[in-house]
Amino acid sequence: MAPDRTPRLVTVAAAQLGPNNKDAPREAILARLLKHMDDAAAQGVRLIAFPELALTTFFPVMLLRDADEVAGYFEPASASRPYGVLETPHGRPLVDKANALGMDFYLGYAERWVDADDGTSTDYNTTLYYSAAAGRAVAKYRKVHLPGTVEPLADPRAYQQLEKRYFTPGNLGFPAFRAPGLVEGALKADDVGVGGAGQGSTEGKGDPILGMLICNDRRWPEAWRSYGLQGVELVIEGYNTTAWAPQYDGTPEQQTADADFHHRLSCQAGSYHNAAWSINVGKCGEENGQWMIGGSMIIDPNGRVVAESKTLDDELVVATIDLSLCRKGKERVFNFEKHRRLDQYGIILEQVGAKEIPLLSRS
Ligand code: ING
């Protein structure tokens, strides 16, 4: 019997941002996000993705010693208000707009989680997914792979990357989730008989399975595969990626070309290796005197770029994606159940860093 390839169409958008310079008022940044949502709605978009740390400047490039100044970049969160950002003056308008337009959104922000019991706080580089159909945020992800250093590089000319200084590595794992209300006729748990129809008969028929990554995560295949093993159909990833830095070798042009290439390679490979669509959306351009790459892209489950940005500024990249195109890869080349060999992969979980194998002897 021919596999079911009924189209499961969703119109989505990568809402690329140009620079959020340090002195940019929160209101001005928020206005750009809201404009993106209005422009997206005019094109029938149902799901919009904003970059990593979309609400502020990418402050990890700066060595900030004033605790109050650092605190100003973070959004409140706690067990009683896990999505506190959505209740702030720069978050609530996004919810109101999403509800008015019937549009879901992925939003990157700096999260300060306060423990209700002992009052201690932990800082994460976080994203949330807001579902217009559910009328609430339905998922949170905290960036697992933090690049850069805790202490600033000594070279005064160096561009800093201090995410390990400001954030704690994510502790939520890679939790895939389903987004309701995006595809017609999605199968629900209630529709499956008490005995539960065989797994195969429900695969690729439910509400879309989504996964969230943040920036550097895209360079780690383990992150994508963790979602692939949950049946992910769409990975959303926002980023702020330095185009070049004076401390690295190569001209700014050469470094930027490499940064663009490695960005595209990582995203296309992640989508292809897990037979999933991806929305990859950057904050870019010259922010606080440092250049960040653009290259916001929507990539299909075959690894092909179906839409991409052309500028280094605010730019909406829109595509209507068919989630049923994931099925071929998931049922053939990347049918994990058929082809993966857990008994041979032990080293991947047993070892953190690379350990060179022994030297050859002279004899
Ligand atoms: N930025 C960069 C990124 O992974 C980086 C850091 C750039 C690491 C290039 C390695 C090479 O895109 C963030 N914010 O992770």
Residues whose N, C-alpha, C, O or C-beta is under 5 A from the ligand:
A	BS01	ING	P147 C215 N216 N240 T241 T242
